[in-house]
C-alpha cells in the first residue's frame, strides 16, 4: 500500500493476480445531526400516535380487551375522561407532527403550534359538550370530556347557549386562519 493514497483508489497486487483498481465504495449520505434527531423524534411521535389511536379505537369503558393491553385501556380511559371525542385530535396531531419531523421542516413544534392545538382541543371539547349534553361516548364518558363540561358550562353561563356556540366557532375559525393557509374570506367567496 502506498501511504497518502485514499483507500478507494488503492490497487491490490499479489503474485497470482494482475494489478486492478478497487471500485470506489459507495457510502450512504450522512444525515446532519439535526436530521437524525428529527428522525428519532418522528419515530417516537408516530409510535405514540399509533398507540393512542389503537387505544382509543378499541376502548370501551364497560370493559373488554384493548388492542394495546392494560396500558392502552388506562391511556384511552384518561383521554376519554378528559377530552371525550376530542381525544381523537391528539393522535391526529401527533401523526402530523411525525410527518413534519420526517420531512425535516423547521419550526416544528413551536409555541404557536402547541397553543393552537390546545385551543382546538379545548374549544372542540366545549362545543361537543354544548351540542350533546346528555349523550355518552366510549361506553360512558361525556362527549366533550371533563374539560368540555367545565369550559362549555362556563361559556353557557356567561354567553348563553347560542352565544357560547358562536364564540366557540369564531375561536376555531381564527385558529384555523392563523395555523393554516386557509382563508375564511376566500372559502366564502368560492362558489361550487
Secondary structure, 3 states (H helix, E strand, C coil): CCCCCCHHHCEEEECCEEEEECCCCCCCCCCCHHHHHHHHHHHHHHHHHHHHHHHHHCCCCCCCCCCCHHHHHHHHHHHHHHHHHHHHHHHHHHHHHHHHHHHCCCCCCCHHHHHHHHHHHHHHHHHHHHHCCCCEECCCEECCHHHHHHHHHHHHHHHHHHHHHHHHHHHHHHHHHHHCCCCHHHHHHCCC
